[in-house]
């Protein structure tokens, strides 16, 4: 049973800072070193100082980016840069953006969701996790005692009551409105007891699907258990909850993109073995295009992938040494009644091509030979420039197949989905202290 509750959020005081655009940042896992520096220079109160602070050569156990984040959070609260909501509230987040030339709108509810072991089937994951990001997020959570960015999750509104309520709240004037990262963002809050009860009751029998934030969720679970072991459960019930952005699965603005792969530094033997794996398991079609600077070849490949992936497992391949583009179609296609994970291109790529040669994709990342990106044009450029030997272009995962995977209890490999746009950090913070 899902336990979804309102909470007293921390928000930037718009009386002190009027340009909210200067204060928001993306979640930590998509902040490059270049963007990290740019965000730090943009504004002294940018949320990146909390979410993903800079390291310095003089960092120590008592003075590092985690302790500095905690100090910033405390200072901003004391000086009134951040204010605490007067009452427990649910928040409505609306994001208007363009995707492939189309105007899109995504709405979600920011809420505190009770942490549950993943084995209970209340909160359901879909991707594997790695230890490195969880260690990083644990250091930050332990220092700040706050959920700085919301976990993106998905639910199904069977009754339709939540959608009606969201429409009603979003018809009024917003608390905040900002144009950020090509997205127009608006935020509302509601505290009405009847409306709050509508949300908590409507969602109590609904499982929550983790979309983006698996590492943060597992970290929050571990942090909760540590606090319980230290005897803090009674005094700090906030540790039992984590901040989430809940999106209805049929929301018209719910966009899920694939993560593509680019590979470099492969030995001749590894290259030969990867190609042998491809020849063994896939039908190979050489496309009548060559790698080009304009990206036309990639556009053509993605059109073919979109058509083919409706009922088949298919993957695009770019080869630097040949300057050629291939469409790979799995020779032994899984049937409609097969386990859903077997119908996911990211799983097939790992199982049938990469992992027989490289052990695991995580190990390949640690070796520096595997790079993930949701931008197919970036893969094209990496291969054209000659820095990378191979590029794998994957099709998007349908939401129907996503839900099948989640409900099956299986998990896809790391970096199988990229939900777009990413939720901004800094709109609302959940203080656990």
C-alpha positions as CSV (number, residue, x, y, z in Angstrom):
1,X,0.0,0.0,0.0
2,X,1.5,3.4,-1.1
3,X,1.7,6.0,1.6
4,X,1.8,9.4,-0.1
5,X,1.8,12.5,2.0
6,X,2.1,16.3,1.8
7,X,5.2,17.9,3.3
8,X,6.6,21.4,4.3
9,X,8.8,22.1,1.3
10,X,11.7,24.5,1.2
11,X,11.5,27.0,-1.6
12,X,13.6,30.0,-2.7
13,X,12.2,33.3,-1.4
14,X,11.1,35.1,-4.5
15,X,11.0,38.3,-2.5
16,X,14.8,38.1,-2.2
17,X,15.6,36.5,-5.5
18,X,13.3,37.3,-8.5
19,X,15.2,35.5,-11.3
20,X,14.5,31.9,-10.5
21,X,16.1,30.7,-13.7
22,X,19.5,31.6,-12.3
23,X,19.0,29.3,-9.3
24,X,17.9,26.0,-10.8
25,X,20.1,23.2,-12.0
26,X,19.7,19.7,-13.5
27,X,20.1,16.5,-11.4
28,X,23.6,15.5,-10.5
29,X,24.0,12.6,-13.0
30,X,23.7,14.8,-16.1
31,X,25.9,17.7,-14.9
32,X,29.2,17.7,-16.9
33,X,32.3,19.2,-15.4
34,X,31.8,22.2,-17.8
35,X,28.2,22.7,-16.8
36,X,29.1,22.3,-13.1
37,X,31.6,25.2,-13.4
38,X,29.2,27.3,-15.4
39,X,26.4,26.8,-12.9
40,X,28.6,27.8,-10.0
41,X,29.6,31.0,-11.8
42,X,26.0,31.8,-12.8
43,X,24.8,32.7,-9.3
44,X,26.1,32.3,-5.7
45,X,22.7,30.8,-4.7
46,X,22.4,28.3,-7.6
47,X,21.2,24.9,-6.4
48,X,24.2,23.2,-7.9
49,X,26.1,24.2,-4.7
50,X,23.7,21.8,-2.9
51,X,23.2,19.1,-5.5
52,X,26.7,18.8,-7.0
53,X,29.3,21.1,-5.4
54,X,32.8,21.6,-6.7
55,X,35.7,19.7,-5.3
56,X,39.0,21.4,-4.3
57,X,42.5,20.2,-3.8
58,X,42.3,21.0,-0.1
59,X,39.2,18.9,0.6
60,X,39.3,16.9,3.8
61,X,37.0,14.7,5.9
62,X,35.7,17.9,7.6
63,X,35.6,20.2,4.6
64,X,34.4,18.9,1.3
65,X,31.6,19.4,-1.2
66,X,29.2,17.4,1.0
67,X,29.9,19.4,4.2
68,X,29.8,22.6,2.1
69,X,26.4,21.7,0.7
70,X,25.1,21.3,4.3
71,X,26.6,24.6,5.3
72,X,25.0,26.4,2.3
73,X,21.6,24.9,3.1
74,X,21.8,26.0,6.7
75,X,23.0,29.5,5.8
76,X,20.4,30.0,3.1
77,X,17.7,29.0,5.6
78,X,19.0,31.4,8.3
79,X,19.3,34.4,6.0
80,X,15.9,33.7,4.4
81,X,17.1,32.8,0.9
82,X,15.2,29.6,1.4
83,X,11.8,29.6,3.2
84,X,9.9,26.7,4.8
85,X,6.3,26.3,3.7
86,X,3.8,27.2,6.5
87,X,1.8,24.0,6.1
88,X,2.2,20.5,4.7
89,X,1.4,20.8,1.0
90,X,1.3,18.8,-2.2
91,X,2.8,20.6,-5.1
92,X,1.8,20.6,-8.8
93,X,4.6,20.9,-11.3
94,X,3.8,21.8,-14.9
95,X,6.4,21.7,-17.6
96,X,5.7,23.0,-21.2
97,X,8.4,22.1,-23.7
98,X,8.9,21.1,-27.3
99,X,9.8,17.6,-28.4
100,X,10.6,16.8,-32.0
101,X,8.9,20.0,-33.0
102,X,5.7,19.3,-31.0
103,X,4.4,21.3,-28.1
104,X,4.2,19.1,-25.0
105,X,2.9,19.5,-21.5
106,X,3.9,17.3,-18.5
107,X,2.3,17.5,-15.1
108,X,3.3,15.9,-11.8
109,X,2.6,15.9,-8.1
110,X,5.5,16.6,-5.7
111,X,4.9,14.5,-2.6
112,X,6.6,12.7,0.2
113,X,6.3,8.9,-0.4
114,X,6.9,6.4,2.3
115,X,10.1,4.3,1.7
116,X,9.4,0.6,1.1
117,X,11.7,-2.3,0.4
118,X,11.6,-2.9,-3.3
119,X,10.7,-6.6,-2.6
120,X,7.3,-5.5,-1.3
121,X,6.0,-4.5,-4.7
122,X,4.8,-1.1,-3.5
123,X,7.7,0.9,-5.2
124,X,8.9,-0.8,-8.3
125,X,12.2,-0.3,-10.1
126,X,13.1,-0.9,-13.7
127,X,16.9,-0.4,-14.0
128,X,20.0,-1.8,-12.3
129,X,22.1,0.5,-10.1
130,X,25.8,1.0,-9.5
131,X,27.6,1.4,-6.2
132,X,29.5,4.6,-7.1
133,X,26.5,7.0,-7.5
134,X,24.9,5.5,-4.3
135,X,28.0,6.2,-2.3
136,X,28.0,9.8,-3.6
137,X,24.4,10.4,-2.8
138,X,24.7,8.8,0.7
139,X,27.5,11.2,1.5
140,X,25.3,14.1,0.4
141,X,22.1,12.9,2.2
142,X,24.0,12.2,5.4
143,X,25.5,15.7,5.4
144,X,22.5,17.7,4.3
145,X,19.6,15.6,5.8
146,X,17.5,16.7,2.8
147,X,16.1,15.4,-0.5
148,X,17.5,18.1,-2.7
149,X,16.0,16.8,-6.0
150,X,12.8,14.8,-6.6
151,X,12.8,11.3,-7.8
152,X,10.8,10.9,-10.9
153,X,8.1,8.3,-10.6
154,X,5.0,7.1,-12.5
155,X,1.6,6.0,-11.3
156,X,-1.7,5.0,-12.9
157,X,-4.8,7.1,-12.0
158,X,-7.5,4.5,-12.5
159,X,-10.2,6.6,-11.1
160,X,-9.4,9.8,-12.9
161,X,-9.8,11.8,-9.7
162,X,-6.2,12.9,-9.5
163,X,-6.3,14.4,-13.1
164,X,-9.4,16.4,-12.2
165,X,-7.8,17.7,-9.1
166,X,-4.6,18.7,-10.9
167,X,-6.6,20.5,-13.5
168,X,-8.4,22.5,-10.8
169,X,-5.2,23.5,-9.0
170,X,-3.4,24.4,-12.2
171,X,-6.2,26.8,-13.2
172,X,-5.2,29.2,-10.5
173,X,-2.2,31.6,-10.3
174,X,1.1,29.7,-9.7
175,X,3.5,30.2,-6.8
176,X,6.4,30.3,-9.3
177,X,6.9,30.6,-13.0
178,X,10.2,30.4,-14.8
179,X,11.6,29.6,-18.3
180,X,14.5,27.2,-17.7
181,X,16.4,25.0,-20.1
182,X,13.9,25.4,-23.0
183,X,11.0,24.5,-20.6
184,X,8.4,26.8,-19.2
185,X,7.9,25.7,-15.6
186,X,5.0,26.6,-13.2
187,X,4.5,25.5,-9.6
188,X,1.4,25.4,-7.5
189,X,0.8,24.2,-3.9
190,X,-2.4,23.0,-2.2
191,X,-3.1,22.3,1.5
192,X,-6.9,21.9,1.5
193,X,-7.6,18.9,3.6
194,X,-10.3,17.4,1.3
195,X,-8.0,17.7,-1.7
196,X,-5.1,16.3,0.2
197,X,-7.2,13.3,1.2
198,X,-8.3,12.8,-2.4
199,X,-4.6,12.3,-3.3
200,X,-3.7,10.1,-0.4
201,X,-6.8,7.9,-0.8
202,X,-6.7,7.6,-4.6
203,X,-3.1,6.6,-4.6
204,X,-2.9,4.3,-1.6
205,X,-3.6,1.1,-3.6
206,X,-1.5,2.2,-6.6
207,X,2.1,1.0,-7.0
208,X,4.7,3.6,-7.8
209,X,7.1,2.9,-10.7
210,X,10.6,4.4,-10.4
211,X,11.4,6.3,-13.6
212,X,14.5,8.4,-12.8
213,X,16.3,8.3,-9.5
214,X,16.9,4.6,-8.7
215,X,20.2,5.4,-7.0
216,X,18.6,8.1,-4.8
217,X,15.8,5.8,-3.8
218,X,18.1,3.0,-2.8
219,X,20.2,5.5,-0.9
220,X,17.2,6.9,0.9
221,X,16.3,3.3,2.0
222,X,19.8,2.7,3.3
223,X,19.8,6.1,5.1
224,X,16.4,5.3,6.7
225,X,17.8,2.0,8.0
226,X,20.9,3.7,9.5
227,X,18.7,6.2,11.2
228,X,16.5,3.5,12.7
229,X,19.5,1.6,13.9
230,X,20.8,4.8,15.6
231,X,17.4,5.2,17.4
232,X,16.3,8.2,15.3
233,X,13.0,6.8,14.0
234,X,10.7,8.3,16.6
235,X,12.3,11.8,16.5
236,X,12.6,12.0,12.8
237,X,9.8,10.4,10.9
238,X,10.9,12.3,7.8
239,X,13.6,9.7,7.3
240,X,10.8,7.2,6.4
241,X,9.8,9.3,3.4
242,X,11.5,10.5,0.2
243,X,10.4,13.4,-2.1
244,X,9.0,12.2,-5.5
245,X,7.5,13.8,-8.5
246,X,4.6,11.5,-9.5
247,X,3.5,11.5,-13.2
248,X,0.4,9.7,-14.5
249,X,1.4,7.0,-16.9
250,X,-0.9,8.3,-19.6
251,X,0.3,11.9,-19.3
252,X,0.7,13.2,-22.8
253,X,4.0,14.9,-21.9
254,X,5.7,11.7,-20.6
255,X,8.6,11.3,-23.0
256,X,11.1,8.4,-22.6
257,X,14.1,8.4,-24.8
258,X,16.8,5.7,-25.2
259,X,20.3,5.8,-24.0
260,X,22.8,5.1,-26.8
261,X,26.3,3.6,-26.5
262,X,29.7,4.7,-27.9
263,X,32.8,2.5,-27.5
264,X,36.5,3.3,-27.8
265,X,39.8,1.7,-26.8
266,X,38.7,-1.7,-27.9
267,X,41.6,-4.1,-28.7
268,X,41.6,-5.9,-32.0
269,X,40.5,-9.1,-30.3
270,X,37.6,-7.4,-28.5
271,X,36.5,-5.8,-31.8
272,X,36.6,-9.1,-33.6
273,X,34.7,-10.9,-30.8
274,X,32.0,-8.2,-30.7
275,X,31.5,-8.5,-34.4
276,X,31.4,-12.3,-34.1
277,X,28.6,-11.9,-31.5
278,X,26.7,-9.7,-33.9
279,X,27.1,-12.1,-36.8
280,X,25.9,-15.0,-34.6
281,X,22.7,-13.4,-33.3
282,X,21.6,-10.7,-35.7
283,X,20.5,-10.3,-39.3
284,X,22.7,-7.4,-40.6
285,X,21.4,-4.8,-43.1
286,X,23.9,-2.3,-44.6
287,X,22.1,1.0,-45.1
288,X,22.5,3.0,-48.2
289,X,24.0,5.9,-46.3
290,X,27.4,6.8,-44.9
291,X,28.3,8.5,-41.7
292,X,28.1,12.2,-42.3
293,X,28.5,15.5,-40.4
294,X,24.9,16.6,-41.0
295,X,23.4,13.7,-39.1
296,X,21.2,12.7,-42.0
297,X,22.4,9.1,-41.8
298,X,21.4,8.9,-38.1
299,X,18.0,10.4,-38.9
300,X,17.4,7.7,-41.5
301,X,18.6,5.0,-39.1
302,X,16.3,6.2,-36.4
303,X,13.3,6.2,-38.7
304,X,14.0,2.6,-39.6
305,X,14.5,1.7,-36.0
306,X,11.1,3.3,-35.1
307,X,9.4,1.2,-37.8
308,X,11.2,-2.0,-37.0
309,X,11.1,-1.9,-33.2
310,X,7.2,-1.9,-33.2
311,X,7.3,-5.7,-33.2
312,X,11.0,-6.7,-33.4
313,X,14.2,-6.2,-31.4
314,X,16.4,-4.0,-33.5
315,X,19.6,-2.0,-32.9
316,X,21.6,0.5,-35.0
317,X,25.3,0.1,-35.5
318,X,27.9,2.7,-36.6
319,X,31.4,1.6,-37.5
320,X,34.2,4.2,-37.6
321,X,36.7,2.2,-39.7
322,X,34.1,1.6,-42.5
323,X,32.1,4.8,-42.2
324,X,29.0,2.6,-42.5
325,X,25.7,2.4,-40.8
326,X,23.9,-0.9,-40.1
327,X,20.5,-2.1,-38.9
328,X,20.8,-5.1,-36.7
329,X,17.6,-7.3,-36.3
330,X,17.6,-10.1,-33.7
331,X,17.5,-13.4,-35.6
332,X,15.5,-15.3,-33.0
333,X,12.8,-12.8,-32.1
334,X,11.1,-13.2,-28.7
335,X,7.4,-13.8,-28.9
336,X,4.7,-11.6,-27.5
337,X,4.3,-14.0,-24.5
338,X,8.0,-14.1,-23.7
339,X,9.4,-12.3,-20.6
340,X,9.3,-8.5,-21.3
341,X,13.0,-8.0,-20.6
342,X,13.8,-10.2,-23.6
343,X,12.0,-7.7,-25.8
344,X,14.1,-4.7,-24.6
345,X,16.8,-3.6,-27.0
346,X,19.1,-2.4,-24.2
347,X,18.9,-5.9,-22.5
348,X,19.6,-7.7,-25.8
349,X,22.6,-5.4,-26.6
350,X,24.1,-6.2,-23.3
351,X,23.3,-9.9,-23.2
352,X,24.1,-10.8,-26.9
353,X,26.8,-8.3,-27.9
354,X,28.7,-6.5,-25.1
355,X,28.7,-8.7,-22.0
356,X,30.0,-11.9,-23.6
357,X,33.1,-9.9,-24.5
358,X,33.4,-7.2,-21.7
359,X,31.9,-9.0,-18.7
360,X,29.6,-6.1,-17.7
361,X,28.7,-2.7,-19.0
362,X,29.6,-1.2,-15.7
363,X,33.1,-2.7,-15.9
364,X,33.4,-1.2,-19.4
365,X,32.4,2.2,-18.0
366,X,35.1,1.9,-15.3
367,X,37.7,1.0,-18.0
368,X,36.7,4.2,-19.9
369,X,35.7,2.3,-23.1
370,X,31.9,2.7,-22.9
371,X,30.0,6.0,-22.9
372,X,26.3,6.5,-22.5
373,X,24.4,9.4,-24.1
374,X,20.7,10.0,-25.0
375,X,21.8,12.2,-28.0
376,X,22.2,10.1,-31.1
377,X,23.9,13.0,-32.9
378,X,26.6,13.0,-30.3
379,X,27.2,9.3,-31.0
380,X,27.5,10.1,-34.7
381,X,30.0,12.9,-34.0
382,X,32.1,10.7,-31.7
383,X,32.4,8.0,-34.3
384,X,33.0,10.4,-37.2
385,X,35.8,12.2,-35.3
386,X,37.5,8.9,-34.9
387,X,37.7,9.0,-31.1
388,X,35.2,6.1,-30.9
389,X,35.2,2.8,-32.9
390,X,31.6,1.8,-32.5
391,X,28.3,3.4,-31.9
392,X,25.1,1.6,-30.9
393,X,21.8,3.5,-31.5
394,X,18.8,2.1,-29.6
395,X,15.0,2.6,-30.2
396,X,12.9,4.3,-27.5
397,X,11.1,2.0,-25.0
398,X,7.3,2.1,-25.2
399,X,5.5,2.9,-22.0
400,X,3.5,-0.4,-22.4
401,X,6.7,-2.4,-22.4
402,X,8.1,-0.2,-19.6
403,X,5.1,-1.1,-17.4
404,X,5.4,-4.8,-18.3
405,X,9.1,-4.9,-17.2
406,X,8.3,-3.1,-14.0
407,X,5.4,-5.4,-13.1
408,X,7.5,-8.5,-13.9
409,X,9.9,-7.6,-11.2
410,X,12.9,-7.7,-13.6
411,X,15.4,-4.9,-14.2
412,X,16.9,-3.5,-17.3
413,X,20.6,-2.7,-17.5
414,X,22.0,0.6,-16.4
415,X,21.1,3.6,-18.6
416,X,18.2,2.0,-20.5
417,X,15.8,4.9,-20.3
418,X,16.1,8.7,-20.4
419,X,13.0,10.5,-19.3
420,X,12.9,14.0,-20.8
421,X,13.0,16.7,-19.7
422,X,14.9,16.1,-16.5
423,X,13.3,17.5,-13.4
424,X,15.0,20.6,-12.2
425,X,16.7,20.8,-8.8
426,X,15.9,23.8,-6.6
427,X,12.1,24.3,-7.1
428,X,11.2,22.4,-3.9
429,X,13.5,20.7,-1.3
430,X,12.4,18.2,1.3
431,X,14.1,18.9,4.6
432,X,14.3,15.6,6.7
433,X,15.7,17.3,9.8
